[in-house]
């Protein structure tokens, strides 16, 4: 008789899925960014594009300041939390 409880995927399976998704979406994101820049350059006046660049730069600077490395720090602790308390403990953070 088969067990009805789903088995949690191993850490290696989770990592391989993440690598697959990153491999697929990083080039797509880059392509979308290039296309959107071309569209903005053709539709906006130079002054409007300059203003957009200033606002975007300020937004990126503030985002980096607010983030303070959280995006790079969290992946270091997720495997530890997973081993200590399973998926439920990881999702609590």
N, CA, C and O atoms as a CHARMM CRD file, in Angstrom:
* protein
*
  372
    1    1 UNK  N      0.84300  -1.16100   0.00000 PROA 1      0.00000
    2    1 UNK  CA     0.00000   0.00000   0.00000 PROA 1      0.00000
    3    1 UNK  C      0.90100   1.24100   0.00000 PROA 1      0.00000
    4    1 UNK  O      1.86600   1.30500   0.76100 PROA 1      0.00000
    5    2 UNK  N      0.59500   2.20700  -0.83500 PROA 2      0.00000
    6    2 UNK  CA     1.40600   3.41200  -0.95000 PROA 2      0.00000
    7    2 UNK  C      1.07600   4.39100   0.16600 PROA 2      0.00000
    8    2 UNK  O     -0.06900   4.49300   0.60800 PROA 2      0.00000
    9    3 UNK  N      2.07900   5.09200   0.60300 PROA 3      0.00000
   10    3 UNK  CA     1.89700   6.09100   1.64000 PROA 3      0.00000
   11    3 UNK  C      1.23400   7.32800   1.04300 PROA 3      0.00000
   12    3 UNK  O      1.55600   7.72800  -0.07500 PROA 3      0.00000
   13    4 UNK  N      0.30800   7.93300   1.78700 PROA 4      0.00000
   14    4 UNK  CA    -0.41000   9.09200   1.26900 PROA 4      0.00000
   15    4 UNK  C      0.28200  10.41400   1.59600 PROA 4      0.00000
   16    4 UNK  O     -0.10500  11.45600   1.06700 PROA 4      0.00000
   17    5 UNK  N      1.30000  10.38900   2.46000 PROA 5      0.00000
   18    5 UNK  CA     2.01100  11.61900   2.79200 PROA 5      0.00000
   19    5 UNK  C      3.09100  11.86900   1.75400 PROA 5      0.00000
   20    5 UNK  O      3.86600  10.96900   1.43100 PROA 5      0.00000
   21    6 UNK  N      3.14500  13.10400   1.22400 PROA 6      0.00000
   22    6 UNK  CA     4.17000  13.39800   0.22400 PROA 6      0.00000
   23    6 UNK  C      5.55100  13.48000   0.86200 PROA 6      0.00000
   24    6 UNK  O      5.70400  13.95400   1.98800 PROA 6      0.00000
   25    7 UNK  N      6.53900  13.01600   0.13300 PROA 7      0.00000
   26    7 UNK  CA     7.91700  13.03900   0.62300 PROA 7      0.00000
   27    7 UNK  C      8.54000  14.38700   0.26600 PROA 7      0.00000
   28    7 UNK  O      8.39600  14.86400  -0.86000 PROA 7      0.00000
   29    8 UNK  N      9.22800  14.99300   1.22200 PROA 8      0.00000
   30    8 UNK  CA     9.89700  16.26100   0.95700 PROA 8      0.00000
   31    8 UNK  C     11.07000  16.02600   0.02200 PROA 8      0.00000
   32    8 UNK  O     11.81700  15.06400   0.19900 PROA 8      0.00000
   33    9 UNK  N     11.24700  16.90400  -0.98500 PROA 9      0.00000
   34    9 UNK  CA    12.38500  16.72900  -1.88700 PROA 9      0.00000
   35    9 UNK  C     13.70100  16.97300  -1.14800 PROA 9      0.00000
   36    9 UNK  O     13.77100  17.76800  -0.21100 PROA 9      0.00000
   37   10 UNK  N     14.72100  16.28000  -1.58900 PROA 10     0.00000
   38   10 UNK  CA    16.03300  16.43900  -0.95700 PROA 10     0.00000
   39   10 UNK  C     16.62300  17.79600  -1.31100 PROA 10     0.00000
   40   10 UNK  O     16.14800  18.47500  -2.22200 PROA 10     0.00000
   41   11 UNK  N     17.64700  18.17600  -0.59200 PROA 11     0.00000
   42   11 UNK  CA    18.31400  19.44200  -0.83700 PROA 11     0.00000
   43   11 UNK  C     18.91600  19.46200  -2.24000 PROA 11     0.00000
   44   11 UNK  O     18.86400  20.48600  -2.92100 PROA 11     0.00000
   45   12 UNK  N     19.48600  18.33800  -2.67600 PROA 12     0.00000
   46   12 UNK  CA    20.06500  18.26300  -4.02200 PROA 12     0.00000
   47   12 UNK  C     18.99800  18.46900  -5.08800 PROA 12     0.00000
   48   12 UNK  O     19.25700  19.11800  -6.10200 PROA 12     0.00000
   49   13 UNK  N     17.80500  17.92800  -4.87600 PROA 13     0.00000
   50   13 UNK  CA    16.70800  18.11800  -5.83000 PROA 13     0.00000
   51   13 UNK  C     16.27600  19.58200  -5.86100 PROA 13     0.00000
   52   13 UNK  O     16.02700  20.13500  -6.93300 PROA 13     0.00000
   53   14 UNK  N     16.18900  20.20000  -4.70500 PROA 14     0.00000
   54   14 UNK  CA    15.80700  21.60900  -4.64300 PROA 14     0.00000
   55   14 UNK  C     16.83500  22.48700  -5.34300 PROA 14     0.00000
   56   14 UNK  O     16.47100  23.41800  -6.06200 PROA 14     0.00000
   57   15 UNK  N     18.11600  22.19600  -5.13800 PROA 15     0.00000
   58   15 UNK  CA    19.17600  22.97900  -5.76300 PROA 15     0.00000
   59   15 UNK  C     19.15400  22.79400  -7.28000 PROA 15     0.00000
   60   15 UNK  O     19.29900  23.76400  -8.02500 PROA 15     0.00000
   61   16 UNK  N     18.97300  21.55600  -7.74000 PROA 16     0.00000
   62   16 UNK  CA    18.95700  21.32600  -9.18700 PROA 16     0.00000
   63   16 UNK  C     17.77500  22.02400  -9.84100 PROA 16     0.00000
   64   16 UNK  O     17.89900  22.51700 -10.96200 PROA 16     0.00000
   65   17 UNK  N     16.63600  22.07800  -9.17000 PROA 17     0.00000
   66   17 UNK  CA    15.48900  22.81400  -9.71500 PROA 17     0.00000
   67   17 UNK  C     15.78700  24.30700  -9.77500 PROA 17     0.00000
   68   17 UNK  O     15.45000  24.97200 -10.75500 PROA 17     0.00000
   69   18 UNK  N     16.41300  24.83000  -8.73600 PROA 18     0.00000
   70   18 UNK  CA    16.74500  26.25200  -8.72300 PROA 18     0.00000
   71   18 UNK  C     17.72400  26.59300  -9.83900 PROA 18     0.00000
   72   18 UNK  O     17.59000  27.63000 -10.48800 PROA 18     0.00000
   73   19 UNK  N     18.70300  25.72800 -10.06300 PROA 19     0.00000
   74   19 UNK  CA    19.67100  25.95500 -11.14500 PROA 19     0.00000
   75   19 UNK  C     18.95700  25.94900 -12.48400 PROA 19     0.00000
   76   19 UNK  O     19.24000  26.78300 -13.34500 PROA 19     0.00000
   77   20 UNK  N     18.03500  25.01600 -12.66600 PROA 20     0.00000
   78   20 UNK  CA    17.27800  24.94800 -13.91400 PROA 20     0.00000
   79   20 UNK  C     16.48500  26.22800 -14.14700 PROA 20     0.00000
   80   20 UNK  O     16.53200  26.79800 -15.23700 PROA 20     0.00000
   81   21 UNK  N     15.76100  26.68000 -13.13300 PROA 21     0.00000
   82   21 UNK  CA    14.97200  27.89700 -13.29100 PROA 21     0.00000
   83   21 UNK  C     15.86200  29.11000 -13.55600 PROA 21     0.00000
   84   21 UNK  O     15.52400  29.95000 -14.39000 PROA 21     0.00000
   85   22 UNK  N     16.98700  29.21300 -12.86200 PROA 22     0.00000
   86   22 UNK  CA    17.89400  30.33400 -13.10400 PROA 22     0.00000
   87   22 UNK  C     18.47300  30.27300 -14.51200 PROA 22     0.00000
   88   22 UNK  O     18.61000  31.30300 -15.17300 PROA 22     0.00000
   89   23 UNK  N     18.80900  29.07800 -14.97000 PROA 23     0.00000
   90   23 UNK  CA    19.34900  28.92400 -16.31700 PROA 23     0.00000
   91   23 UNK  C     18.32900  29.36500 -17.36200 PROA 23     0.00000
   92   23 UNK  O     18.69800  29.93500 -18.38900 PROA 23     0.00000
   93   24 UNK  N     17.07700  29.10700 -17.11100 PROA 24     0.00000
   94   24 UNK  CA    16.03500  29.49100 -18.05900 PROA 24     0.00000
   95   24 UNK  C     15.69500  30.97800 -18.00200 PROA 24     0.00000
   96   24 UNK  O     15.53600  31.61800 -19.04200 PROA 24     0.00000
   97   25 UNK  N     15.58500  31.52100 -16.81000 PROA 25     0.00000
   98   25 UNK  CA    15.04900  32.86200 -16.68400 PROA 25     0.00000
   99   25 UNK  C     16.07300  33.99200 -16.72600 PROA 25     0.00000
  100   25 UNK  O     15.69800  35.11700 -17.05600 PROA 25     0.00000
  101   26 UNK  N     17.31100  33.76100 -16.41900 PROA 26     0.00000
  102   26 UNK  CA    18.30200  34.83700 -16.47300 PROA 26     0.00000
  103   26 UNK  C     18.47400  35.35300 -17.90900 PROA 26     0.00000
  104   26 UNK  O     18.46300  36.56800 -18.10400 PROA 26     0.00000
  105   27 UNK  N     18.63100  34.49200 -18.92100 PROA 27     0.00000
  106   27 UNK  CA    18.71300  35.02400 -20.28700 PROA 27     0.00000
  107   27 UNK  C     17.41700  35.70300 -20.74500 PROA 27     0.00000
  108   27 UNK  O     17.46000  36.69200 -21.47700 PROA 27     0.00000
  109   28 UNK  N     16.27700  35.17900 -20.32000 PROA 28     0.00000
  110   28 UNK  CA    15.01000  35.81900 -20.68700 PROA 28     0.00000
  111   28 UNK  C     14.87500  37.19700 -20.06000 PROA 28     0.00000
  112   28 UNK  O     14.38000  38.13200 -20.68900 PROA 28     0.00000
  113   29 UNK  N     15.31500  37.31200 -18.82800 PROA 29     0.00000
  114   29 UNK  CA    15.27100  38.61600 -18.15700 PROA 29     0.00000
  115   29 UNK  C     16.20000  39.61100 -18.84900 PROA 29     0.00000
  116   29 UNK  O     15.84400  40.77500 -19.03200 PROA 29     0.00000
  117   30 UNK  N     17.37000  39.16000 -19.22800 PROA 30     0.00000
  118   30 UNK  CA    18.31200  40.02900 -19.92500 PROA 30     0.00000
  119   30 UNK  C     17.73400  40.49400 -21.26000 PROA 30     0.00000
  120   30 UNK  O     17.83300  41.67200 -21.60200 PROA 30     0.00000
  121   31 UNK  N     17.13800  39.58200 -22.00700 PROA 31     0.00000
  122   31 UNK  CA    16.52300  39.92500 -23.28500 PROA 31     0.00000
  123   31 UNK  C     15.38600  40.92400 -23.09200 PROA 31     0.00000
  124   31 UNK  O     15.26700  41.87900 -23.85900 PROA 31     0.00000
  125   32 UNK  N     14.55100  40.71400 -22.07800 PROA 32     0.00000
  126   32 UNK  CA    13.44900  41.63600 -21.80400 PROA 32     0.00000
  127   32 UNK  C     13.97000  43.02000 -21.43100 PROA 32     0.00000
  128   32 UNK  O     13.38700  44.03200 -21.82000 PROA 32     0.00000
  129   33 UNK  N     15.05400  43.06400 -20.68700 PROA 33     0.00000
  130   33 UNK  CA    15.63100  44.35500 -20.29800 PROA 33     0.00000
  131   33 UNK  C     16.19000  45.10300 -21.50900 PROA 33     0.00000
  132   33 UNK  O     16.01000  46.31400 -21.63000 PROA 33     0.00000
  133   34 UNK  N     16.86400  44.38700 -22.39700 PROA 34     0.00000
  134   34 UNK  CA    17.40100  45.01600 -23.61200 PROA 34     0.00000
  135   34 UNK  C     16.26800  45.54100 -24.48200 PROA 34     0.00000
  136   34 UNK  O     16.33300  46.66700 -24.97600 PROA 34     0.00000
  137   35 UNK  N     15.23200  44.73300 -24.66900 PROA 35     0.00000
  138   35 UNK  CA    14.09300  45.16400 -25.49100 PROA 35     0.00000
  139   35 UNK  C     13.37500  46.36500 -24.87900 PROA 35     0.00000
  140   35 UNK  O     12.98800  47.28800 -25.59700 PROA 35     0.00000
  141   36 UNK  N     13.19900  46.35900 -23.57800 PROA 36     0.00000
  142   36 UNK  CA    12.52400  47.49800 -22.94500 PROA 36     0.00000
  143   36 UNK  C     13.37300  48.76400 -23.04800 PROA 36     0.00000
  144   36 UNK  O     12.82200  49.85700 -23.17900 PROA 36     0.00000
  145   37 UNK  N     14.68500  48.64300 -22.99400 PROA 37     0.00000
  146   37 UNK  CA    15.55400  49.80600 -23.15900 PROA 37     0.00000
  147   37 UNK  C     15.45000  50.36500 -24.57100 PROA 37     0.00000
  148   37 UNK  O     15.40900  51.58200 -24.75400 PROA 37     0.00000
  149   38 UNK  N     15.40700  49.49900 -25.55700 PROA 38     0.00000
  150   38 UNK  CA    15.26400  49.95100 -26.93700 PROA 38     0.00000
  151   38 UNK  C     13.93300  50.67700 -27.13000 PROA 38     0.00000
  152   38 UNK  O     13.87900  51.71800 -27.78400 PROA 38     0.00000
  153   39 UNK  N     12.87400  50.13200 -26.56800 PROA 39     0.00000
  154   39 UNK  CA    11.56200  50.77400 -26.67000 PROA 39     0.00000
  155   39 UNK  C     11.58100  52.13200 -25.98000 PROA 39     0.00000
  156   39 UNK  O     11.08000  53.11100 -26.53300 PROA 39     0.00000
  157   40 UNK  N     12.15300  52.20500 -24.78200 PROA 40     0.00000
  158   40 UNK  CA    12.21200  53.47800 -24.05500 PROA 40     0.00000
  159   40 UNK  C     13.03000  54.51100 -24.82000 PROA 40     0.00000
  160   40 UNK  O     12.65600  55.68300 -24.86600 PROA 40     0.00000
  161   41 UNK  N     14.13700  54.09500 -25.41700 PROA 41     0.00000
  162   41 UNK  CA    14.96200  55.03500 -26.17300 PROA 41     0.00000
  163   41 UNK  C     14.22200  55.58200 -27.37900 PROA 41     0.00000
  164   41 UNK  O     14.41600  56.73800 -27.75200 PROA 41     0.00000
  165   42 UNK  N     13.37600  54.76700 -27.99300 PROA 42     0.00000
  166   42 UNK  CA    12.65300  55.21400 -29.18100 PROA 42     0.00000
  167   42 UNK  C     11.40400  56.02400 -28.84600 PROA 42     0.00000
  168   42 UNK  O     10.99400  56.85900 -29.65200 PROA 42     0.00000
  169   43 UNK  N     10.79600  55.81000 -27.70000 PROA 43     0.00000
  170   43 UNK  CA     9.55000  56.48800 -27.37300 PROA 43     0.00000
  171   43 UNK  C      9.73300  57.75200 -26.54900 PROA 43     0.00000
  172   43 UNK  O      8.92900  58.67800 -26.65700 PROA 43     0.00000
  173   44 UNK  N     10.76200  57.80800 -25.73800 PROA 44     0.00000
  174   44 UNK  CA    10.95400  58.94800 -24.84300 PROA 44     0.00000
  175   44 UNK  C     11.91200  59.96900 -25.44200 PROA 44     0.00000
  176   44 UNK  O     12.81800  59.63300 -26.20500 PROA 44     0.00000
  177   45 UNK  N     11.68600  61.21900 -25.07300 PROA 45     0.00000
  178   45 UNK  CA    12.64200  62.26000 -25.45200 PROA 45     0.00000
  179   45 UNK  C     13.91100  62.07300 -24.63200 PROA 45     0.00000
  180   45 UNK  O     13.88400  61.39500 -23.60600 PROA 45     0.00000
  181   46 UNK  N     15.02300  62.66300 -25.06800 PROA 46     0.00000
  182   46 UNK  CA    16.25900  62.52300 -24.28300 PROA 46     0.00000
  183   46 UNK  C     16.11700  63.02900 -22.84100 PROA 46     0.00000
  184   46 UNK  O     16.67000  62.43500 -21.91500 PROA 46     0.00000
  185   47 UNK  N     15.37600  64.12300 -22.65700 PROA 47     0.00000
  186   47 UNK  CA    15.18900  64.65300 -21.29700 PROA 47     0.00000
  187   47 UNK  C     14.36200  63.68300 -20.44800 PROA 47     0.00000
  188   47 UNK  O     14.67900  63.45400 -19.28000 PROA 47     0.00000
  189   48 UNK  N     13.31400  63.12000 -21.02600 PROA 48     0.00000
  190   48 UNK  CA    12.47600  62.17800 -20.28200 PROA 48     0.00000
  191   48 UNK  C     13.25000  60.89900 -19.96400 PROA 48     0.00000
  192   48 UNK  O     13.11400  60.33900 -18.87700 PROA 48     0.00000
  193   49 UNK  N     14.06200  60.44100 -20.91900 PROA 49     0.00000
  194   49 UNK  CA    14.86000  59.24700 -20.66100 PROA 49     0.00000
  195   49 UNK  C     15.90500  59.51200 -19.57300 PROA 49     0.00000
  196   49 UNK  O     16.17100  58.64600 -18.73900 PROA 49     0.00000
  197   50 UNK  N     16.48800  60.69500 -19.58300 PROA 50     0.00000
  198   50 UNK  CA    17.44100  61.06600 -18.53600 PROA 50     0.00000
  199   50 UNK  C     16.79000  61.09400 -17.15900 PROA 50     0.00000
  200   50 UNK  O     17.36700  60.62800 -16.17700 PROA 50     0.00000
  201   51 UNK  N     15.57000  61.65200 -17.10100 PROA 51     0.00000
  202   51 UNK  CA    14.83800  61.67400 -15.82800 PROA 51     0.00000
  203   51 UNK  C     14.52000  60.25500 -15.36900 PROA 51     0.00000
  204   51 UNK  O     14.65600  59.93500 -14.18800 PROA 51     0.00000
  205   52 UNK  N     14.10100  59.41200 -16.29700 PROA 52     0.00000
  206   52 UNK  CA    13.82400  58.01900 -15.95900 PROA 52     0.00000
  207   52 UNK  C     15.08600  57.31600 -15.45100 PROA 52     0.00000
  208   52 UNK  O     15.01800  56.53300 -14.50300 PROA 52     0.00000
  209   53 UNK  N     16.22500  57.58900 -16.07000 PROA 53     0.00000
  210   53 UNK  CA    17.48400  56.98900 -15.62800 PROA 53     0.00000
  211   53 UNK  C     17.85400  57.46200 -14.22100 PROA 53     0.00000
  212   53 UNK  O     18.32800  56.67100 -13.40500 PROA 53     0.00000
  213   54 UNK  N     17.63800  58.74900 -13.93400 PROA 54     0.00000
  214   54 UNK  CA    17.92800  59.26100 -12.59100 PROA 54     0.00000
  215   54 UNK  C     17.02100  58.62400 -11.53600 PROA 54     0.00000
  216   54 UNK  O     17.48400  58.22900 -10.46600 PROA 54     0.00000
  217   55 UNK  N     15.73400  58.52900 -11.84300 PROA 55     0.00000
  218   55 UNK  CA    14.80000  57.93200 -10.88500 PROA 55     0.00000
  219   55 UNK  C     15.12300  56.45000 -10.68500 PROA 55     0.00000
  220   55 UNK  O     15.10100  55.95400  -9.55800 PROA 55     0.00000
  221   56 UNK  N     15.42000  55.75100 -11.77100 PROA 56     0.00000
  222   56 UNK  CA    15.76600  54.33000 -11.66100 PROA 56     0.00000
  223   56 UNK  C     17.04600  54.13300 -10.85700 PROA 56     0.00000
  224   56 UNK  O     17.13100  53.22100 -10.03500 PROA 56     0.00000
  225   57 UNK  N     18.02000  54.96700 -11.08700 PROA 57     0.00000
  226   57 UNK  CA    19.27000  54.87600 -10.33200 PROA 57     0.00000
  227   57 UNK  C     19.06500  55.12800  -8.85200 PROA 57     0.00000
  228   57 UNK  O     19.63000  54.42600  -8.01300 PROA 57     0.00000
  229   58 UNK  N     18.25200  56.13600  -8.52500 PROA 58     0.00000
  230   58 UNK  CA    17.95900  56.42400  -7.12100 PROA 58     0.00000
  231   58 UNK  C     17.19900  55.25800  -6.48400 PROA 58     0.00000
  232   58 UNK  O     17.46700  54.88000  -5.34300 PROA 58     0.00000
  233   59 UNK  N     16.25400  54.69900  -7.23000 PROA 59     0.00000
  234   59 UNK  CA    15.48500  53.55700  -6.73200 PROA 59     0.00000
  235   59 UNK  C     16.39900  52.35800  -6.47900 PROA 59     0.00000
  236   59 UNK  O     16.27100  51.69300  -5.45100 PROA 59     0.00000
  237   60 UNK  N     17.30800  52.07600  -7.39400 PROA 60     0.00000
  238   60 UNK  CA    18.24400  50.96300  -7.20500 PROA 60     0.00000
  239   60 UNK  C     19.16400  51.20300  -6.01000 PROA 60     0.00000
  240   60 UNK  O     19.45800  50.27900  -5.25100 PROA 60     0.00000
  241   61 UNK  N     19.61400  52.43700  -5.84600 PROA 61     0.00000
  242   61 UNK  CA    20.46600  52.76100  -4.70400 PROA 61     0.00000
  243   61 UNK  C     19.73900  52.58300  -3.38600 PROA 61     0.00000
  244   61 UNK  O     20.29200  52.03000  -2.43600 PROA 61     0.00000
  245   62 UNK  N     18.49900  53.04900  -3.32700 PROA 62     0.00000
  246   62 UNK  CA    17.71400  52.87500  -2.10400 PROA 62     0.00000
  247   62 UNK  C     17.41800  51.39700  -1.84900 PROA 62     0.00000
  248   62 UNK  O     17.45900  50.94100  -0.70600 PROA 62     0.00000
  249   63 UNK  N     17.12600  50.66400  -2.89700 PROA 63     0.00000
  250   63 UNK  CA    16.86100  49.22900  -2.73900 PROA 63     0.00000
  251   63 UNK  C     18.06400  48.48600  -2.20200 PROA 63     0.00000
  252   63 UNK  O     17.93000  47.60700  -1.35100 PROA 63     0.00000
  253   64 UNK  N     19.23200  48.83500  -2.69300 PROA 64     0.00000
  254   64 UNK  CA    20.45400  48.20200  -2.21500 PROA 64     0.00000
  255   64 UNK  C     20.71300  48.55500  -0.75100 PROA 64     0.00000
  256   64 UNK  O     21.13300  47.70600   0.03500 PROA 64     0.00000
  257   65 UNK  N     20.46200  49.79800  -0.39600 PROA 65     0.00000
  258   65 UNK  CA    20.65900  50.23300   0.98800 PROA 65     0.00000
  259   65 UNK  C     19.68900  49.52600   1.92500 PROA 65     0.00000
  260   65 UNK  O     20.08100  49.09400   3.00800 PROA 65     0.00000
  261   66 UNK  N     18.44400  49.40600   1.52500 PROA 66     0.00000
  262   66 UNK  CA    17.43200  48.76700   2.36700 PROA 66     0.00000
  263   66 UNK  C     17.70600  47.27200   2.48600 PROA 66     0.00000
  264   66 UNK  O     17.52000  46.68800   3.55400 PROA 66     0.00000
  265   67 UNK  N     18.14400  46.65500   1.40200 PROA 67     0.00000
  266   67 UNK  CA    18.37700  45.21300   1.37400 PROA 67     0.00000
  267   67 UNK  C     19.50300  44.81100   2.32700 PROA 67     0.00000
  268   67 UNK  O     19.36300  43.84500   3.07700 PROA 67     0.00000
  269   68 UNK  N     20.59200  45.52900   2.30300 PROA 68     0.00000
  270   68 UNK  CA    21.75300  45.28700   3.16600 PROA 68     0.00000
  271   68 UNK  C     22.25200  43.83600   3.14100 PROA 68     0.00000
  272   68 UNK  O     22.68800  43.30800   4.16400 PROA 68     0.00000
  273   69 UNK  N     22.18500  43.20900   1.98800 PROA 69     0.00000
  274   69 UNK  CA    22.73800  41.87300   1.84100 PROA 69     0.00000
  275   69 UNK  C     21.82300  40.73800   2.22700 PROA 69     0.00000
  276   69 UNK  O     22.26200  39.59000   2.28900 PROA 69     0.00000
  277   70 UNK  N     20.55200  41.02600   2.49000 PROA 70     0.00000
  278   70 UNK  CA    19.62700  39.96600   2.89900 PROA 70     0.00000
  279   70 UNK  C     19.49400  38.90000   1.82900 PROA 70     0.00000
  280   70 UNK  O     19.45400  37.70900   2.13900 PROA 70     0.00000
  281   71 UNK  N     19.42400  39.31100   0.58600 PROA 71     0.00000
  282   71 UNK  CA    19.26100  38.36100  -0.51400 PROA 71     0.00000
  283   71 UNK  C     20.42700  37.37600  -0.58200 PROA 71     0.00000
  284   71 UNK  O     20.22500  36.21600  -0.94100 PROA 71     0.00000
  285   72 UNK  N     21.61800  37.80400  -0.25300 PROA 72     0.00000
  286   72 UNK  CA    22.77600  36.91400  -0.28700 PROA 72     0.00000
  287   72 UNK  C     22.94800  36.13300   1.01600 PROA 72     0.00000
  288   72 UNK  O     23.57200  35.07300   1.03000 PROA 72     0.00000
  289   73 UNK  N     22.39800  36.65300   2.09600 PROA 73     0.00000
  290   73 UNK  CA    22.56600  36.02000   3.39200 PROA 73     0.00000
  291   73 UNK  C     21.57200  34.89400   3.64000 PROA 73     0.00000
  292   73 UNK  O     21.93900  33.85800   4.19400 PROA 73     0.00000
  293   74 UNK  N     20.32100  35.08300   3.23700 PROA 74     0.00000
  294   74 UNK  CA    19.29300  34.08400   3.51100 PROA 74     0.00000
  295   74 UNK  C     19.61400  32.70100   2.96600 PROA 74     0.00000
  296   74 UNK  O     19.40900  31.72400   3.68700 PROA 74     0.00000
  297   75 UNK  N     20.10700  32.55600   1.73500 PROA 75     0.00000
  298   75 UNK  CA    20.40100  31.20100   1.24800 PROA 75     0.00000
  299   75 UNK  C     21.42700  30.44700   2.08100 PROA 75     0.00000
  300   75 UNK  O     21.47600  29.21800   2.02700 PROA 75     0.00000
  301   76 UNK  N     22.23500  31.14700   2.83800 PROA 76     0.00000
  302   76 UNK  CA    23.21400  30.47300   3.68900 PROA 76     0.00000
  303   76 UNK  C     22.53700  29.78500   4.87500 PROA 76     0.00000
  304   76 UNK  O     23.02300  28.76700   5.36700 PROA 76     0.00000
  305   77 UNK  N     21.41500  30.34500   5.33000 PROA 77     0.00000
  306   77 UNK  CA    20.76500  29.82700   6.52200 PROA 77     0.00000
  307   77 UNK  C     19.58100  28.91000   6.22800 PROA 77     0.00000
  308   77 UNK  O     19.16300  28.16000   7.10900 PROA 77     0.00000
  309   78 UNK  N     19.04000  28.94800   5.03700 PROA 78     0.00000
  310   78 UNK  CA    17.88300  28.10600   4.71700 PROA 78     0.00000
  311   78 UNK  C     18.21100  26.62300   4.85600 PROA 78     0.00000
  312   78 UNK  O     17.40400  25.90100   5.44300 PROA 78     0.00000
  313   79 UNK  N     19.35100  26.11500   4.35100 PROA 79     0.00000
  314   79 UNK  CA    19.64700  24.69100   4.56000 PROA 79     0.00000
  315   79 UNK  C     19.76300  24.31700   6.04300 PROA 79     0.00000
  316   79 UNK  O     19.34400  23.23000   6.44100 PROA 79     0.00000
  317   80 UNK  N     20.32600  25.20400   6.85400 PROA 80     0.00000
  318   80 UNK  CA    20.43300  24.92700   8.28400 PROA 80     0.00000
  319   80 UNK  C     19.04700  24.83700   8.91900 PROA 80     0.00000
  320   80 UNK  O     18.78700  23.94000   9.72100 PROA 80     0.00000
  321   81 UNK  N     18.16200  25.76100   8.56300 PROA 81     0.00000
  322   81 UNK  CA    16.80400  25.72300   9.09600 PROA 81     0.00000
  323   81 UNK  C     16.06700  24.48900   8.61700 PROA 81     0.00000
  324   81 UNK  O     15.29400  23.89200   9.36700 PROA 81     0.00000
  325   82 UNK  N     16.29900  24.10700   7.38200 PROA 82     0.00000
  326   82 UNK  CA    15.63300  22.93000   6.82400 PROA 82     0.00000
  327   82 UNK  C     16.05200  21.67000   7.56900 PROA 82     0.00000
  328   82 UNK  O     15.21700  20.81700   7.86900 PROA 82     0.00000
  329   83 UNK  N     17.33700  21.55100   7.86600 PROA 83     0.00000
  330   83 UNK  CA    17.81300  20.37900   8.60700 PROA 83     0.00000
  331   83 UNK  C     17.30600  20.39100  10.04400 PROA 83     0.00000
  332   83 UNK  O     16.98800  19.34100  10.60300 PROA 83     0.00000
  333   84 UNK  N     17.23200  21.57500  10.63900 PROA 84     0.00000
  334   84 UNK  CA    16.84000  21.66500  12.03800 PROA 84     0.00000
  335   84 UNK  C     15.33400  21.48300  12.25000 PROA 84     0.00000
  336   84 UNK  O     14.91000  20.84100  13.21100 PROA 84     0.00000
  337   85 UNK  N     14.53200  22.05100  11.34800 PROA 85     0.00000
  338   85 UNK  CA    13.10000  22.00100  11.60100 PROA 85     0.00000
  339   85 UNK  C     12.24500  21.66600  10.40200 PROA 85     0.00000
  340   85 UNK  O     11.01800  21.71900  10.48600 PROA 85     0.00000
  341   86 UNK  N     12.85600  21.32700   9.30400 PROA 86     0.00000
  342   86 UNK  CA    12.08100  20.95500   8.13000 PROA 86     0.00000
  343   86 UNK  C     11.52500  22.15600   7.38300 PROA 86     0.00000
  344   86 UNK  O     11.85500  23.30600   7.67000 PROA 86     0.00000
  345   87 UNK  N     10.67900  21.85200   6.42500 PROA 87     0.00000
  346   87 UNK  CA    10.11900  22.87600   5.55500 PROA 87     0.00000
  347   87 UNK  C      9.26300  23.88600   6.33600 PROA 87     0.00000
  348   87 UNK  O      9.25200  25.07300   6.01200 PROA 87     0.00000
  349   88 UNK  N      8.56200  23.42100   7.34400 PROA 88     0.00000
  350   88 UNK  CA     7.69700  24.32000   8.10700 PROA 88     0.00000
  351   88 UNK  C      8.50600  25.42800   8.78600 PROA 88     0.00000
  352   88 UNK  O      8.06600  26.57700   8.83700 PROA 88     0.00000
  353   89 UNK  N      9.66900  25.08900   9.29800 PROA 89     0.00000
  354   89 UNK  CA    10.50700  26.09300   9.96700 PROA 89     0.00000
  355   89 UNK  C     11.07900  27.08100   8.95800 PROA 89     0.00000
  356   89 UNK  O     11.19400  28.27000   9.25700 PROA 89     0.00000
  357   90 UNK  N     11.44000  26.60600   7.76800 PROA 90     0.00000
  358   90 UNK  CA    11.94400  27.50900   6.72600 PROA 90     0.00000
  359   90 UNK  C     10.87400  28.50300   6.30700 PROA 90     0.00000
  360   90 UNK  O     11.15600  29.68700   6.12000 PROA 90     0.00000
  361   91 UNK  N      9.65400  28.02200   6.16100 PROA 91     0.00000
  362   91 UNK  CA     8.56400  28.88700   5.71500 PROA 91     0.00000
  363   91 UNK  C      8.15600  29.89000   6.78800 PROA 91     0.00000
  364   91 UNK  O      7.53200  30.90500   6.47800 PROA 91     0.00000
  365   92 UNK  N      8.49800  29.62000   8.03400 PROA 92     0.00000
  366   92 UNK  CA     8.16700  30.54600   9.10600 PROA 92     0.00000
  367   92 UNK  C      9.00000  31.81800   9.02900 PROA 92     0.00000
  368   92 UNK  O      8.60200  32.85800   9.55200 PROA 92     0.00000
  369   93 UNK  N     10.15700  31.73500   8.37500 PROA 93     0.00000
  370   93 UNK  CA    11.01300  32.90200   8.23600 PROA 93     0.00000
  371   93 UNK  C     10.77700  33.47600   6.89400 PROA 93     0.00000
  372   93 UNK  O     11.39100  34.48100   6.53500 PROA 93     0.00000
